Amino acid sequence: MAKNTAGFGFRKIDVDQYNEDLYKDEEGSEAPSPPAGPDEHEIMSYLNQGKNIDALKVVLRTAPIGSKNPSVKDAAFTLVMKVLLAVKTSEMEKAVNCLDRELVDILMKYIYRGFECPSEGSSAHLLAWHEKAYATGGVGSIVRVLTDRKKV
């Protein structure tokens, strides 16, 4: 015989909490102190010395991904664009090959953000960066960037 199904004990789960429109980041999932962004003086000193690859590594390593302050993210984006535009096309492949997988993903995030709001002459340079980053990171890098909720 069938058991009693008139009870409501099994309906204790609120399925509406899993609706994508009601998504909220969990308080404990954030890092205790998100980075405040790259140091502009350090990056500019690297660029003035001609150490573009070192500047790229530092600016990507200190990207304010966990920050919720839009002014910090905009300042970091401006600095990243300065670095990306300073690197010559012949140095791009060497620069991308020096990065690990996580930094290639962060680079790809900045490339896509650069595509969203292009400046004069940056689109061709960003396309060249995208080609080199795609050659290193593959399709997986693009998928990780497009599905990640943490933006740069």
C-alpha positions as CSV (number, residue, x, y, z in Angstrom):
1,M,0.0,0.0,0.0
2,A,1.1,3.6,-0.5
3,K,2.3,5.6,2.4
4,N,0.5,8.7,3.6
5,T,1.4,11.5,1.1
6,A,-0.9,14.1,2.7
7,G,1.9,15.3,5.0
8,F,4.0,18.4,4.1
9,G,7.2,17.5,5.9
10,F,9.1,16.8,2.7
11,R,8.4,20.4,1.5
12,K,10.8,22.2,3.8
13,I,13.2,23.3,1.1
14,D,12.6,26.7,-0.4
15,V,13.2,26.2,-4.1
16,D,12.8,29.9,-4.8
17,Q,16.2,30.5,-3.2
18,Y,17.8,28.8,-6.2
19,N,16.3,31.2,-8.7
20,E,19.0,33.0,-10.7
21,D,17.3,36.4,-10.3
22,L,17.5,36.2,-6.5
23,Y,21.2,35.2,-6.4
24,K,23.2,36.9,-3.7
25,D,26.9,36.4,-3.0
26,E,27.5,34.6,0.3
27,E,29.2,36.7,2.9
28,G,31.8,34.1,3.8
29,S,32.9,33.4,0.2
30,E,34.8,36.6,-0.2
31,A,38.4,36.9,0.7
32,P,39.0,38.6,4.0
33,S,40.6,41.6,2.4
34,P,40.3,42.0,-1.3
35,P,43.3,43.6,-3.0
36,A,43.1,47.4,-3.3
37,G,44.3,47.2,-6.9
38,P,47.8,47.7,-8.4
39,D,50.2,50.3,-7.3
40,E,50.3,52.9,-10.1
41,H,53.7,54.2,-9.2
42,E,55.2,50.7,-9.2
43,I,53.7,49.9,-12.6
44,M,54.7,53.2,-14.1
45,S,58.3,52.7,-12.9
46,Y,58.3,49.3,-14.6
47,L,57.0,50.9,-17.8
48,N,59.5,53.7,-17.7
49,Q,62.3,51.2,-17.3
50,G,61.1,49.2,-20.3
51,K,60.1,46.2,-18.2
52,N,56.7,45.8,-19.8
53,I,56.4,42.0,-19.1
54,D,57.1,42.6,-15.4
55,A,54.6,45.4,-15.3
56,L,52.0,43.1,-16.9
57,K,52.6,40.3,-14.3
58,V,52.3,42.7,-11.4
59,V,49.2,44.5,-12.7
60,L,47.4,41.2,-13.3
61,R,48.5,39.6,-10.0
62,T,47.2,42.6,-8.0
63,A,43.9,42.9,-10.0
64,P,41.0,43.9,-7.7
65,I,38.7,41.0,-8.6
66,G,37.2,40.6,-5.2
67,S,36.6,44.4,-4.7
68,K,33.1,45.8,-5.0
69,N,34.3,49.4,-5.4
70,P,33.8,50.4,-9.0
71,S,36.3,53.3,-8.8
72,V,39.1,50.9,-7.8
73,K,38.2,48.6,-10.7
74,D,38.1,51.5,-13.1
75,A,41.5,52.8,-12.0
76,A,42.9,49.3,-12.3
77,F,41.4,48.9,-15.8
78,T,42.9,52.2,-16.9
79,L,46.3,51.0,-15.6
80,V,46.0,47.6,-17.3
81,M,45.2,49.3,-20.6
82,K,48.3,51.4,-20.3
83,V,50.4,48.3,-19.8
84,L,48.7,46.4,-22.6
85,L,49.1,49.2,-25.1
86,A,52.8,49.7,-24.0
87,V,53.7,46.1,-25.0
88,K,54.8,45.7,-28.6
89,T,53.1,43.2,-30.8
90,S,56.4,41.2,-31.1
91,E,56.6,40.9,-27.3
92,M,53.0,39.7,-26.7
93,E,53.6,36.0,-27.2
94,K,56.6,36.0,-24.9
95,A,54.5,38.0,-22.3
96,V,51.5,35.6,-22.4
97,N,53.8,32.5,-22.2
98,C,55.2,33.9,-18.9
99,L,51.8,33.9,-17.3
100,D,50.2,31.0,-15.5
101,R,46.6,29.9,-16.2
102,E,45.0,32.1,-13.6
103,L,46.8,35.2,-14.9
104,V,45.9,34.4,-18.5
105,D,42.2,34.3,-17.4
106,I,42.5,37.7,-15.7
107,L,44.2,39.0,-18.8
108,M,41.3,37.7,-20.9
109,K,38.8,39.4,-18.5
110,Y,40.6,42.7,-19.1
111,I,40.7,42.2,-22.9
112,Y,36.9,41.6,-22.9
113,R,36.4,44.7,-20.8
114,G,38.5,46.6,-23.2
115,F,36.2,45.4,-26.0
116,E,33.2,46.8,-24.1
117,C,34.6,50.3,-24.0
118,P,37.2,50.8,-26.7
119,S,39.4,53.8,-27.0
120,E,41.1,55.2,-30.1
121,G,43.4,52.6,-31.6
122,S,43.0,50.0,-28.8
123,S,40.7,47.6,-30.6
124,A,43.4,46.2,-33.0
125,H,45.9,45.9,-30.1
126,L,43.3,44.1,-28.0
127,L,42.6,41.7,-30.9
128,A,46.3,40.9,-31.1
129,W,46.3,40.3,-27.3
130,H,43.2,38.1,-27.6
131,E,44.9,36.0,-30.3
132,K,47.9,35.3,-28.1
133,A,45.9,34.7,-24.9
134,Y,43.6,32.3,-26.8
135,A,46.6,30.4,-28.1
136,T,47.8,29.9,-24.6
137,G,44.6,29.5,-22.6
138,G,42.4,27.9,-25.3
139,V,38.6,27.8,-25.3
140,G,38.6,26.9,-21.6
141,S,40.0,30.4,-20.7
142,I,37.2,32.1,-22.7
143,V,34.5,29.9,-21.0
144,R,35.9,30.6,-17.6
145,V,35.9,34.3,-18.2
146,L,32.4,34.5,-19.6
147,T,30.9,32.4,-16.8
148,D,32.7,33.9,-13.9
149,R,30.6,36.2,-11.7
150,K,33.6,38.2,-10.5
151,K,34.3,41.0,-12.9
152,V,37.3,43.2,-13.3
